[in-house]
Amino acid sequence: MPNLQNRMMEQAWIDRVGAARRVALLAVAVCLPLWPGGLPMLCGLLVVLMLPWGRGRWRLRPMQRNSLLPWFLGYYLVHVVGMAWSTNLKHGAFDLEVKLLAALLPLVVALDPLPWQVERGLVLRAFRWATALTFLVLLSRSSVIFIAELLLRAEGPVPNTLPWTNIFFSTYFSPWLHPSYLAHYGVFALASGALGPDLRSGPRWASVIDRGPVPLLLVLGVVLTASKAGWIGLALVAVYLLVIHWRERAVRRALLGASLGSALLLAGLVASFGTVRAKFTDTWHALVHTDPQGHDSSSARVLVWSAAMELVNASPWIGTGTGDVKDELIRVYGERGYAYPLEHRLNAHSQLVQSAVALGVPFALYLLLALLVPLVSAVRARDHLLVSFIVLALVNWSFESMLEVQAGVVFFLFFAAVLDPSAKPERHP
């Protein structure tokens, strides 16, 4: 009798931990787009809860070849080693703190991969809906400001104001999260609905939401972020879906119609609004003419890439060190008279270039292999969602140093764990 009672108490404890895990997973998924400020606390709680409490002896399990996580444990360890030739130890310690999930989540998942897989479908749906809700909130906010601006202008001239349509685009549209990151979230959320676990066995109303307003809000939101990487990602996901569903006539028609509608929407915005059109004209201008005083995003990228390559050429094998990369970039900006990058203390605006500056060209090649090797394995395994996740990371990391900030690190490592193939799901929510 005591043994039965002990087993019942143990099972009750396991059930409570399982419920807490689910809440923590959903909280991180929802807060990524909606409340980025709450992520450090939630990620710490998640790491503790996802340890194998009450599931027998703790041991590290082998991970599959298409797992991203072991590569990024190595990525973190190299940054720790890079502190040895850094002089700015304070910034280096901060950098290691930002990237800490790259050390913790591979170990947590290796100890117990099953909970991540069991909750995969629910977590992806929560993230998808939270991202769509974020775009809805931002659209509502922009509409209110736009109407207020209209009313003000109806009363007379309004001096020193931006063009009133700007509120619907780029950083004006997304005030609490960088628009490139939000666009990245939106494209992956869209891919998760098309390529993720089949949740049709759930409530019918949930399936209706997943097939109707959510994709529409995601596509519209990504277009309005005015992120070039987001637009490229949107096109790549559409092409990928067409390739894998080409033989299904109804799906093919729907995808072609949606792709055409998205293209027409973007073309209409480019033709109608100078803010969006400038994304193309500024890019072309930056490619053909280097302007040290340029203030648009395309000109800034060309400038910081040029400055970064000077540092790479100066120290191609070991880089500047984990802690000194920002100081060295800012020094070069000052020497070259790059006003905007210096004023905003910009990083290299490409994760591969940033890694080459910080820790050398061999490490940048390692980071590239950390994506390409799992990508090849995922393609062979026909893990379409993991394929899209890695390809979108490659696209966005080409234009942003996304592993240098919390919004990029948490998103990538969290979903690398959720999508990790090291255990097969036993059930879907």
N, C-alpha and C positions, 0 to 999 in steps of 0.2 A: 504493500500500500504506500509506504513512504516513497518507493522508487517511482510509482505511477504519479504521485503528487509532484515529485521533483521534475519528471518529464513534462508534466503539464505546465509547471512554472517556467521551465526552460523554453517550451514552445510559445508560451505567452510572451516571454521576453523577445524571442526571435520575431514574433509577429509585430510587436511594438517597434522594434528596430527597423523592420521592413517598411512599416507605415511611415516612419520618420525619414527613411531613405527616399521614399517616393516623394514626400513633401519637399525635401531638400533638392532633389533633382528637378522637380517642377519649378521650384522657386528660382533656381539659377537660370533655367530655360526662359522663364517669363521676364526676369529682371535684366537679361542681356540687352534687349532693346528698350525696355520700359524704365528701368531704374538701375543704370550702370553703377551708381554710387554705392549700392548695397551689395555688390558682388564680392568684395574681399571678405566680409563677414560670412556670407553664405557659402563661399568656396571653402573657407576653413571648416565650417560646420559639415559640409558635404564630405570632405576628406576624412574627417573623424567617423562619420556615420557609415561610410562605405567600406571601412575596414571590416574584416570577416568576424564580427562579434558573434559568438555562439555557433560558429560553423566549423568546429574542429580545429586541428593544428594549423597554425599559420605557416604557409609555405608558398614560395614564388612558383607560379605555373609558367610553362613555356608559352610564348606568344607566336602567332602565325606570321608567315612571311609578309603578308600584306598589312600588318599592324604598323601604325605610325609611331606608337608610343615608345618603343625601345630606342628608336632613332633620336627622339627628343629628350630622352634621359641623357643620352650622349651629348646632345646639343647643350644642355644645361651644364654638364660636367666640364665641357671645354670652356664655357664662360667662367666657371670657377677657377680653372687653371689660368685663364687670361688675366686674372687679378694679379698674378705674379709680376707682370711687367706694366702694371698700371700705376700711375702716381695719384690720380684722383680716386682714392679708395671710397670716399663717401658716395660719389656717383656710381661707382662699381657695385657697392653694396645695395644701393637703390635698384640698380638694374637686375641684380640677382633676386631681389625681392619681387620685382614685377614678373620675372620669369619663373617663380618658384613652382607653379603648377607643373611645369615641364619636368621637374624632379619628382614631385609627389604623385601625380596621377598615374604614371607608368607603374610605379610600385604598388599603388592601391589596386589597380586593375589586375596586375599580375597575381596579387594575393587572392582576389575574388572577382573574376570577370562577369559572373552570371547576373548579378543585380543590374548592371548597366544594360545588358541585353534584354532582360525581362521587361524593363520599363521603356525600351527604345521607342516603340510606337507612340506611347502616351507623351513622352518627352518631346518628340519631334512635333507632334500635334500642338502641344502647349507653346512651343517656340514659334510655330507657324502662326498660330492665332495671336500670340502676343506681338509679333512683328506686324501683322496686319492691323491689329488694334493701334499700334504705335503710328502707323501711317494714317489711320483714320483720325486719331487725335491731332496729328500734325496738320492734316488737311482742314480739320475743323478750326484749329487755331489760326491758320493762314487765312481762312475764309472770314473769320471774325475781324481780324486785323484789316483785311482788304475792304470789307464793308465799312469799317470805321474810317478808313482812309478816304473812301468814296464820299462819305458824309462830310468829312472835313473839307475836302476839295470843293464840295457843292457850296460851302459857305464862302469860299474865296481862295486865292492862291495860297499854297502852303510852301514856305521857303525851306531850303536845305533838307529836303527829303529824298530818299532813294526812289527810283522808279517803282511804282506801287505793285507791279507784277513780281518784283524780286522776292517777295515774301513766300512765293510758291516754289522757289528753286534753291538748291544748293544749301549753303550754311544758314541762310535765312529760313529755309524750310525745316531744317533739322538743328535746333539750337542746343540740344543736350548730348548729341552724339555726332561725331564727324560724319558728313554725308557719305563718304566712301565706305566707311564701316557699316553704316545703316544699309547702304545699297548691297553690300556683300551679304549681310544678314538676309535681306529681302530675296536675293536670288537663290541663296541656299534654302530658305524657307519654301520657296516655290518648287525647287527641285525635290525637297523632302516630301511634298504632297504628291508629286508625280512618280517618284522613284522609291519612296520609302515603304514601310510595312503597310499592308492592306488592312484598313480599319473598317471595312464595310460591315463587319459583324457587330459594330457598335450601334449607338442610337442613330436613327435615320436622320434626325435633325442635324446631328453633327456632320454626317456625310454631305448633307445639302450645303451646310456652311463651307465645308472643305472644297466643294466643287463650284461654288458660286461666288459669294462676296470676297472670300479670302484670296483666291488667285487674282481677282480683279484689283483689289487693293494693293497686293504685292507688286504687280506689274506697274500700276500707276505710280506707286510710291518710288519704285526704283527709277523710273523715268524722271520723276520730279527731283530726285536728289542731284541730278545733273552730274553724276559720277560716270566718267568715261569707262572706268573699269567695270562699273555696274552694268552699263549698257553692253559692253563686250560679253560679260558673263551671262546676261539675259539672252543674247543671241546664241551663245554656245550651248546653253541649256536647251533652247528651242531646237537647234540643229541635232543635238544628241537624242532628244526625245523623238524627233522625226526619224532618225536612223534606226532606233530600236523598235519603233512602232510602225514603220513604213508599210508593213503588210496588213495592218489593221485599218481598213478603209475609214471607218467612222472616226477613229482616233486621229488618223492622218488628216482628215478634213478639219477636225476641230483644232488641231495644232497649227495647220496652215492658216486657218482663219484667225486664230489668236495671234500668230506671228505677224500676219499682215496688219491686223488691227494695231498691234504695238508699234510696228514700223510707221504706220500712218500717223499715230499719235505723236511719235517723236518728230516726224517730218513736219507736222503741223506746228509743234512747239518751236522748232528751229525756224520755220518761216515766219512765225508770229511774234516771237519774243527775242529781243536782242541778248538777253541774259543767257539763254540756251544756245543761241547761234554763236555767241562768243566762245563757247567751249570748242568749237571747230576752228574758228578763225584764229583764236589765241594759240591753239596747238600748232597750226600751220606757221604762224608768225614766229613762234618759239623755235621751230625746227630750222627755219631759214635765216633767222636773225637773232643773235644772242644780245640781250639787253640787260646789263648789270642792274638796271633800275626797274626791271619788269616786276609787276605786282600780281600777275595772274598765276594760277596754279601751274600751267604748262611751262611758262618762262622760269618759274621758281624751280621746277624739277630739272630742267636743263642745266641751270646754274649749280644746283647742289650735286647733281651727278658729275659735273665737270670737276667741282671741288673735291668730291669723294675720290675720283679717279687719280687725282694728284697724290692723295694720301696712300692709295693702294700702290701706286708706282713707287712711292718712297719706302714702303714697307710691305712687300707683297706676301711674305711668308708668315709673319706672326701678327701683322697689323699694329694698331696703336695700343691695344689692350682694352679689356672690358670697361674700365672706368674712364678712359681718356678719349673715347671716340667723339663724344659731343664737343669737348673742349677743342680738339684738333680741327673738327669741321668748322667751328665758329672762328677759329684763328684764320683759316684759309678764306672764309667769307670776308673777314675784315681786310685781309691783305689784298683781296681782289676787288673790294668795293661793292660786294653784293648786298645791297641795302635790305631787301625784303627777307632773304634767308637769315641775315644777321639780326634783324629786328625781331624776328619770330623764333630764332634759335632752332632752325629746322634740322631734322635728322636727314639721312640720305634719301629718303622717300623711295626706297626700294629695299626690301628686306635682304636680297642677295647682295646688293652693293653695300648696304650697312654692315652685313656680316663680314664682307671682304675687308672693309675699312677697319673694323674692330679686331678681327682675329685672323686675317689673312685670306688669300685666295683659296688655299686648300680647304679651309673651313667653309667658305661659300660653296665650294663644290660638294662638300659633305651635306650641307643643307639642301642643295639641289637633289642629291641622291636620296635624301631622307623623304622626298616627295616622289621621285621618279620610280624608285624600286617598289614601294607599296602600290604605286599607280599601276605598274605593269602586272603585279600580282592580282590587284583588284579587277583589272580588265580580264585576265584569264579566268578569274572566279565569277565573272559577270555580276559583280557587286556594283550595280549601277550608281547607287547613292554615294558609296565611297569614292567611286571614280569622279563623280561630279564635285564632291567635296574637295578632292585633291586638285582637280583642274581649276576650280574657282580660287583655291589658295594660290596656285601658281600665277594666275592672272592678277590677282589683287596684290600679291607680294612683289610683283614687277613694278608697281606704281606706289606702293606704300610700305613703310617699315612696320608691319603690323605686329611683329613680335617684340616691339619696343614699348608698347603701351598695353594697359590692362584690357581694354576692349578687344584687342586682337588676340592676346595670349589666352584669355579665358574662353573666348569663342572657339579658337582652334583646338585647344587641349580638351575642353569639355566635350566637343563633338567628336574628336578623335577617340575619346574614351567611349562615348555612346555608340559610335559606329564600329568599334573595335571587333574584329571577327574571331577573337580568341575563345569564345564560347557561343554555342548555338542557343537561341532563345527557346525557352520551354513553353512560353505562352505569350500571347499579345494582350494588352489591356483592352 
